[in-house]
Amino acid sequence: MVDQPSDNETLRQAALFYHEHPKPGKLEIRATKPMANGRDLARAYSPGVAEACLEIRDEAANAARYTSRGNLVAVVSNGTAVLGLGNIGALASKPVMEGKAVLFKKFAGIDCFDIEVNETDPEKLADIVCALEPTFGAINLEDIKAPDCFIVEKLCRERMNIPVFHDDQHGTAIVVGAAAKNALHVTGKKFEDIKVVSTGGGAAGIACLNMLLKLGVKRENVWLCDLHGLVYEGRTEDMNPQKAAYAQPTDLRTLDEVIDGADLFLGLSGPNVLKPEMVARMTRQPIIFALANPNPEIQPDAARAVAPDAIIATGRSDVPNQVNNVLCFPFIFRGALDVGATEINDDMQLACIEGIAELARQTTSAEAAAAYQGEQMTFGPDYLIPKPFDPRLMEVVSTAVAKAAMDSGAATRPVDIKAYREKLQGSVFRSALLMRPVFDAATSASRRIVLAEGEEERVLRCAQAMLEETTEKPILIGRPEVIEMRCERLGLKVRPNVDFPVVNPENDPRYRDYWETYHKIMCRQGVTPDLARAVMRTNLTAIAAVMVYRDEADSMICGTFGQYRWHLNYINQVLGTPTLRPHGALSMMIQEDGPLFIADTQVRPEPSPEEIAESAIGAARHARRFGVEPAVALCSQSQFGNLDTESGRRMREAMAILDARGVDFVYEGEMNVDSALDPETRARHLPESRMKGAANILVFAHGDAANGVRNILRLKGNGLEVGPILMGMGNRAHIVTPSITARGLLNMAAIAGTPVAQYG
């Protein structure tokens, strides 16, 4: 029998494989400009590069315009205090620094070089760092042992005119400050009243205490212990000025002697330092931040055994309240870089704390919930700070930091803070900027949107977001007790029949009205009263359609599960009229270089020429709602008549229909997709094409082709879908697909919330 590897060995092997394959390391450099021909080379290097050099020579601030410096950070370390590994040297620290660089890019879009330096003399190390100033917009010092780190940071901050931030100190202090702020909020205590006992006199420990003082803790209420016991006045062993600032005038000498009545234990030392009997002598609802990694100063279960009401945070990800610096450093640097800050000052750090703490008190985002499935993320003792994968961190925290930099005078490139926040939101939620005109239009009316699958988690999160971010009024179909239970479990603030009305299929006073309405509509299409009753008990889409028909809702959204055309059938039955009939589904695929609209992705398997023309007209109208001037390509295997195929003939007839109608947008066809998207390819086939530039709307002759392109762009092209938008129904109904996210549902709700007059 072969022995199975231990969990630790499995993790070790997986981590090493991750670092080695498919290519060694976690970083690479990619060009941001094309380098495809001699013209590109002449602009990027000689002679064109000289023009950028001269602009920077004449005005140093132009470096942020013509180079990457304004978005470039250096992570600098000498490897003398790495994670829990200690002094392993500069070279061995490189995987950590590469990892830090990856986090900068992942969470805040900041480019980063890791720089490992073989220099242990703090003054010489400072000289090296200062000499790097022309290359970087900011410096992140990392894993430098105390007290050397204090010296390096002080010298660099004095001599450099860019932000210098020692994350081990200030990043830890900021996240601890946010967690402490919310822990006191939960317990009803105040900073100025609490007693703090801390273990760990290193850089992080001292910085955390300094931050707590800035938040209001009184100096005389802080008791600092290290390996040698309490830091007291007159002690000479292993002392430095930073520790001496917290020396107490007392005869007490040990942690055990000073823990009595402590409100907050702050541990940045080693495992099992805090004993259960010590916790028992702390105050009610003791706050225990046991942050030693990988093993904390006390295990949470041991602390709760003697203090069941304890509020506990650790540095571990497998228990609630992980104090993780990634909540801070990407976003404080983002805000600092974007306003050209010359430093990261106290005001900016305090703003960062407030932003992190405030976000934890809000409803958890759907994106964070998806990344941490199964975890309870409702503000309270077990959820003091947000999760790193909460995408709102950049918008909230970086905006707060940028504003503080401007208010404190540290910014050299002030920004309009409202526009800046919207820009950040757009970089996190790629649909945000394109959806802005739609959301703005939706605010002119308070339309009632019925969400058919009201018990679904994504729908519940969408409903909450609608109430928080729009003027729309959600109506949910589902069992109230199930909705109530799921809102509670998901940590949502909204409640059924309090924040939004609910239609209960199992027991609703309108049931008779609904089935009679449905029977009246369908009685000559084979639907009996008994069948109508059954449909109104079981078919959520039909119920939603009947509500819109009866003017109890202005629009409906369905389709989070089930097949598209099944839903479409019931919408057609109830809401279809001679003037309202679905003629296509439009998906907006947001690519890195902008939006690309695809039609018809769902409704017509083989649309007629008239339906193709209708789809083109509808798609153009919708593109303008998103602020995009339409350029429509009618796509086919045939290229400007070179094949006499059935799809080519339909496309040519559709072109003739558009010509006859005199539409007010650019269109061209029939053509291949490459000709639609590449003007040079198109020019080789049809030099006199009426379309200039790339198409932004692709209309296909087959539903399979349109849906296939949509899914390829979504799954392999990293395209973000808004839609599908059901065209032809006067904005009374939309059918989404099962892959839609809560954010996608919110976007569809904004589309459904646009008044019909503005809908066109």
N, C-alpha and C positions, 0 to 999 in steps of 0.2 A: 504494500500500500504506500503510495507516494504522499508525503507530508504536504499539507496545504500551507502556503505562505501565510504568515501572520498579517493582520490588518496593516501594521506599520511597514512591513516589508512590501506588501502590495502597493501601498501609497508611495513608498520610496521608488519602486520600479516604475510606477506610472509617472511620477514627477520627473525622473531622469529621462524617460522616453519622451515626455512632453517637451523637455528642453533640447533634446537632440534632433527630433524629427518634426517636419520633413526636412528642415535645415537647421543647423545649430543656432541656438539663441532665440530671443523673442522679438528682435528688432531688425528692420531693414530700412534703407533709404530709397525713396521713390521721387522721381521728378514731378513737379507740379505743372510744367509747361511742355508742350510737344517738342520733340527733337527729331523731326521726320525728314528734313531737307536742309539744303544750304541756307535758305532764308531763315529758318529757325536757328541754325548755328550762328549766323551773323548777328542775330538779335541777342542770343543767350551769351555769346562770348564775343570775341573780337570781330568787328569793331563796335557793335552796339552796346556792349556792356559798359564801355567807357562813359556813356551818357548817364547811366545810373550812378556810377562812381562820382562823377562831377556834381550831380545833384546832392549827393550825401556830403561831399566835401564842402559844398556851400551852405548846407543846412543839415545838421546831424539828425534832426527829427525825421528827415526823409528816409532814413534807414528802415523805418517802420512801413514806408510805402513801397519801397523797391526791393526789399529783402525779407527773409523769413524771421528777422530778429524780433519783431513785435509779437511773434507767437512761438518763441523758442526759449526753452528753459534748460538749464544745466543741472543735473543731479550730480553733486560732487561728494565724494567720500574718500577717506583713507582706510576704511575697513577696520577701525579700532574698536567699534562697539556695534556689531552687526546682530540685529534681532536678538535671539537668545544664544547666539553663538560666540559672542565676545570679540576679542581681537584676533580676527582671522586673516587680516591683511587686505590690501587693496584689491589684488587680483581675485581672491576668493569671494570678495563682496560683489563682484560684477553681476552675477545672476540676480541679486537683490536690486541693484541699481537699474538693470534692464527692466525688471518687473515694475519698478517705480515709473519708469518712462512709459511703459505700456499703459499703466493706470492713468497717467496724465492724458494720453491720447484717447483712451477708451471713454473716460468719463467727462472730459472737458475739451477734447479736440485740440489739445496743446501738443506741439511737437517738442521732442525732448532728446537730448544727448546725455548718456551716462558717462561720467568722467571719474575714473578711479586713479588716485594720486598716491604714489609711494613717498609720502612725506608725513612724519609724525610730529615735527616741530610746529606748533600752532601758528606762530608768527610767519614762518616760511610758507605754510599751507595757505594762510591768508593772502600772502603776496601772490601766490599762484592763482588763487581764485580771482583776486582783483584784476589781474592781467587779462582775464577772460572777458571783461566787460564789453569790449566791442562786438563780441560774437552773440551775446545772449541778452534777452529782454528781462530775465530774472534768474536768480540762483536759488536752488534748493539744496541746502546742506543736509547731509544724511549720515547717520551711523558714525559719528565722531565722538570719542569718549569724553566724559566730563573729567576735569573742568576745561579741557582743551576747547571743547565746542563753544563755550562761553567766550573765550578769547578770540577764536576765529570769527564768530558771528559779529562780535563787537567791532573788530577791526574792519571787516568787510562792510558793515553797515555805515561806518564812519567814512570810508573812502570811496564807496561805490554809489552811483546815482541811479541804481536800479534796485528793485526789491530783492532783499536777501532774507531767507526764511529757513530756520532750522526746524524741520518738520518734527523731529523727535521731541523737541521742546514744545514749540508753539502749536503744531498740529495736534499733538496729544492734549495739550492744555485746552485748546478750543473745543474739541469733542467732549472732553471731561466737563468743561464748563457748560456745554449744552445739556449733557446728561444730568449734571447736578441741578441746573436750572429747572428742568422738568421734574426731577425727583422731588425737589422742594415744593414744586407746584402740586404734586400728588399728595405730599404729606402735610401741606399747609404751613410749612415752615419758611423762614426768611434767612437769607445769607448772613445778615448782621447778627442773628441770634444763635447760630449753630456753633458747636465745637467740632473741630476737624482734627483727626489723628491720622498721620501719614507715615508710611514706611517707604523708604527709598529716597536717598539724597542725591540721585543722579540728575542729569539734565531734564528728563521728562518730569520727575517728581518736583523739582524746584520750579519749573515753568508752570506746572499745574497749580501749585500753591500761590505763585505770583498772580495767576489768572483769577483764582478764587478771591484774592484780596481786591482785585479790580472789580469783581462782581459784588463786593460788599462784605465779605468775611473779615472779621476783625483780627488784626495781627496777634493779639494776645490770646485768641481762641484757637491758634494753630499749634499743634504739637507734632514735631518732626522727629522720626526715629530712623536710624540706619543700622548697619551691621553691628555697630558698637553701642547701640541703645539710643536713648534720647539725646537730642542735640540741646545742650544746656549751656548757660553762660559760664565761661571759664573752661569749657572743654577744649583740649588741644589735639586729641587724636583724630586723624583723618578729617581735618576741617578745611574749609575754604570760605571765601567771603560770601558765597551764595548760601551755604548752609548756615553760616554765622548769623545771617539776617533773621533766622527763625529760632535762635537760641532762647530758651526759656529760663527765667530766674527761679529755679526750683531745686529741691533736693531729690525729686523723683528721677529715676534713671532708666526705666524699662518701658516697653510697650504695655506690658501687663499692668504697670502702675498708672499709666495715663489714660487707659481706654475707658475708664468708668464715665458714663454719661455722655459718651461721644455720639454726635448725630450722624457724622460722616466719617467712614474709614476710607482712606485713599491709599491703595497699595500699588506700588510700582517697584517691587523688590523681588521676592522669590516665593516658592511654593510653601504652603502650610505655615506661614508666619502668624496668621491670625487664628487663634484657637476658638472652638465653640464656646468655651467658658468665658472668653473675653467678649464675644458677641452678646452673650446673655447679660452682660453688665452695661451694654450700650443703652441708648434711650429707646423709647417706643418707635416703631417703624424705622429701625436703623437703616441708613443708606450705606451699602458696602460696595465699593468699587475695587474689586480684587483683580487687578489688571496684569499681573505677571503672566508671561507666556512661556511655554504652552500650559503650564500648570499654575492656577491662581493661588493667592495667599490663603484662601479657604474655598472649599468646594461649595457650590450653592446649596446642595442638599444638607450639608453639615451645618451651614449657617441657619437654614430654615428650620432645622430640627430644634433649635433653641430659640429662634425668633421667627415664627411663621409669617409675621407681617414685614419681614425685611425686604428691602428693595435692593436688588443685586445686579451689578453689571460686571462683566469680565472682558478679557481680550479674545475670548473664544467665539467661534461662529456656531457652535453646536448647542449653545444655551442662549436665552434671550438677552438683549441689551449688550451686544458686542460693541465695545468702544474701538472704533476703527478709524485711523487717520484718513482713510480714503473719503470719508464724509467731508473732509475739510480741504486738503491741499489742492486738489484739482480746481476747485471752485473759487478759492481765495486767489489763486494765481490767475484764473480766468478773468475775474473782475479787475485785478490789479493790472494785468497786461492790456486789457481793452481800453483803459483810460490812461495808459502810459504812466502809471504810478511810479514814483521814485523810491518808495518804501512800502512796507506793510506795517502800518502803525497800529496803536492800540485801538483806535476807533474802528479800523477795518476788521480787526480780530473780534471785537465785541459785536460788530454787525454780523460777522460770520456765525458767532454763537447764537445770536437771536434768530437768524434765518434757519439754522439747523433745528433749534428748539421749536420754533413756530411750525415748521413743516411736520414734525412728529405729532403735533396736536391736531393737524388736519386729517381728513380721511385718507387712508392709504390709497395710492394710485393703483390702477388696474395692472400697470406694467410691473410694479414692485410685487404685487400679489401673485402675478404669474411667475415671477422669478423665484418666489419663496413659497411655493404651493404647500399648503398644510400648516403654515405657521400663522399664529394669531397676531394680527398687526393692528390692534386697537390701542390708542393712547392710554397708558396706565402703567402700573408697576412693572409689567413685563414688556413694555414698548415705550421707552423713554426717548429714543433717537431713531430717525428714519433708517431705512436700509440703504446700502450703497447703490443698489440698482433702481432706486426711486428716481425717475428721469427728471423730476421737478427740482432736484437739488441745484442744478446749474442755473435754472431760471431764478429761483428764490435766493440762493446764497450769493451767487455772483453779482446779481443786481444789488443786493444789500451792500456788498463789499465795494462795488463801483461807486455807489452813492456816498458811502462813508469816505472813500478816497477823495471824491470831489468836495464834499462838505468840509473835510479836514485840510484841504489844500495840497494833498499828495498827488493829485492827478495833473498831468500835463496835457492830456487830450480829453477834455470833458465831453460827455455825450448827453443826448436827450434820454433821460432815464426811462421814460415810457416806451420810446422806440427801441431802446436797448433791450428792455425786458422782452418785447415782442420778438426781437431778433433772436435772443437766446431761446425763446420758446420755439421759434421756427427751426433752430438748429437741433433741438431735442426731438420735437414732434415735427417731422418733415412736412406734414400736411398743414401746419399752423399758418404759415405765411400765405399759402394759396387759399386756405379756407377763410382767411380774415375777411375778405369782402362778403362772403356768404354769411358768416356770423354777424357781421355788421348789418346786413340786409335783414336778417332774421330778427334783430332787436326792434324793428319797426312795428312788429306785431307779436302778440302772445298766442301763438297757435297751439292748439291742443293736439298732441302727438300720441297716438295709442301704440304701445309696444306689445306685440302679440304674445311673445314668449316671456311673460313677465316674471317667471320664477328663475330664469337663467341668470347666472352670476354676471355675465357681461351686460345684460340688460339692466340689472339692478345698479351696477356701477355707472352705466350710462345715465340712468334716471337721476342718480345723485349729481352727476356732473352737469346734466341739463339744468337742474335747480340751482347749482352753484355758479354756472358760467353763462347761462342764457336766460332769456325771458320766456322760453317755451314751457308748456305745462304737460308733463308726462302723465299718461294714463296706462296702467299696467293690467294685463289680463293674467289671472292666476289665483291660486288659493291664498287668501290673506295670511293664514297661519304659517304657511310654507314661506311666503315672502318675508314675514316678520322674523322667523327663525333664521333665515339665510342672511338677512340684513344684520342681525345681531352677530352671527358667526363671522361675517366678513368685516365687521367693524364699521359698517356704514351708519351714518347718522340718521338717514331717512327712515320713515316708518310708513307702512301702508295705511291708507285712509286717514292719515294725519298730514303727510307731506304730499301725497299724490293719491288720487282715487284709484280704486281697484274694481275690476269686473271679475267676479268669482263664477267660473263656469258651472260649479257644482251647486251654487245656491245664490242666485242674484234676483232681486225683485223685478228686474227688467227682462227676465228670461222669456216670459210669454210674448212681450213686445218684439223681442229679437227673433224668435222662431216664426212668429206670424209674418214679420217683415221678410224674412228669408223665404218663407213659403210663398208669399205674394209675388216675389221676384221670380221664383223658380217653379211655380206650380204647373206651368205648361212645358216644363222641360223634364218631367218625370219625377219631380220631388213631391212626395206625399207629406202630410202633416207629421206623421211619425218620423219620417226621415229628417224633416226640418228640425224637429225637436232634438233628434240625436246629433245632428250637425252642430246645433247651438250649445250642446253640452260638451262636445269633444273637439271641435275644429276651431283652434284659436285664430287662424287666419280669417276664416269666415266670420267669426264674431267681430274681429277688428274691422273688416270690410263693412259689415252691417252698421257698426257704430259710425263710420264715416258717411255711409249712405243716409243715416238718420240725422246727420249733422250733430252728433254727440262728440265728434272729433273732426279735426281738419285734415289730418293725414295719418297714415298708418305705416309701420315698419314691421316686417316679419322676415323669416328665413334663416334665423340663427341655427336651425336644424331643418332637415328635410330637403327635398329636391326643388329646384327653382320653379320649374314649370308646373309642379303640383300646386305651389302657392299661387302662381299666376292664374291658374284655372279658376280658383275661387275669387280672386280679385276681378277677373273678367266677368264672372257670373254676376257679381253684386254691383260693381262700379262701372262696368263697361257700358258705353252709350254710343250712338252713331258718331258723336264728336270726340268722345274719350275712348281711345283704344290703344293698347300698347303697341308701339312700332319698333322698339329696340331698347336694349340695355347698354348703358355707357359706363365704362370704367376709366377713371383717371389714374394712370400709373405714374407716380412721382419718381423720377429718376434723378441721378446726381446732377444732370445738366438741365433739369426742368421737367415739366409734365408732358405726358404723352397720352392722348385719349384714344381708347379702343372701342369700336362699335361694329356690329351688334354682338355682344358676348353671350347673350342668354335667350333672347325671345324668339327669333326666327332662324330655324336651321338653314333655310335657303331663301333669303328674302327676295321679293320681287323687285324689279327696277323702281317702282313707286315707293316701296318700303326702304330701299337703299337710299333714295333721295330724301325721304322723311328722316332717316337716321342721320344723314349728313346735316340736314337743317337743324335738327334737334341738338346734335353734338356741337355745332357751331354756337348755338344759343347758350348752351351750358358752359362752353369754354369761356365765353365773355363774362359769365357770372363769376368765374374765377380770375378775371383780369387778364385773360389770355386771348389775343387776337387770333381767330381760327385760320388755319391753313389745312384744308381737308384733302386727303389723298384717298381715292377709290382704288383699293388694292385687289390685285388679281394675279393669277399666273401669267396672263396675257399682258404684254407690255406695248401700250399704244397701238393696239391692233395687230401685233405680230402673230397672234394665235387666234384661231376661230373657235374658241372654247365657249361652252355654255355660260360660265361665269364671266368671261370677257364680254359676251354679248349683253348680259344683264347690266354690267358696269357701264357699257357704252350707252345703253338706253337710259340709265340713271343720269349720266352726264347730260344727255339731251333734255331730260326733265328739268335738271337744275338750270341749264341754259335758258329754257323756256320760262322758268319762273323768275329769272333775273335776280337771283339771291345776292346778298350784300357781303359775301365772304369769298375768299380765294379757294378754288378747288381745282383738282387736276386728276386725270386718270385716263384709261385704266393703266395701272403700272405695278411693278414689283415693289415689295417693301423697301429694298435697298435703294431704288430710285426715289421713293418717297422721302427717305431720311437723308440721302446723300445728294446734294444738288449737282455735284460734279458727275456722278454716275447718270443722273437724269439728263444732264446737258448732252452727254454722249449719245443718248437715244432721241432726245427731242430738244434741240438747242433753243427753240422758240417757245418753250413751256411757259404757260401763264403764271406758274408758281415760282417765286424766287425764295431761295432758302429751303430749310427742311420743313416737312409737314409736321404738324403737332396733333393731327387727328387722323387716325387710320380707320377707314370703313371697309369691312370685308364682305365678300360675296357669300361666305359660308360661316355659320355660327361656330362650327368646329375650329375653323382657322382663327377667328377672333378670340375664342375662349382659350385656344392653345397659346396664342401670343400673350394673352393676359397672364396666364399661369407661368409661362416661361419667364416673363419679365418679373413676376412676383417672387418666384422661388429661386431662380438662377441669376436674375439680373438685379436682385436687391431692390426691386421696385415696391413702393408702398402704394397700396390701392385705396382710392376713395371711390366708393360705389359698391356694386353696380347701381346706377341711377336709372330708374324705370322711366323711359321717355314715352310721352303720349297720353299720360293719365292726369295731366294738369296738376301734378305734385300732390295727388291725393293718396298715392300708395307707392311704396318702395320695397323691393325684395332684396335682402342682403344674401350673402353666402355663408355657410357654416364656418369658414375660416376667419370671419371678421373679428376684430378685437373690440374691446369696450371703447377705445378711442375712435375706431372706425364707425361704431354705432353713433357716437356723439357727432361725428362729422355728418353722418346721414341724417341725424335729427336736425342739424342746422340747415341742411338742404331742404328737408321736409318742412322746416319752420319758416321758410321764405314765403312771404305772401304771394298768392297766385299772380297778382298784378305785376310784381317784380319778376316772377318766374318766366313770364313771356309766353 
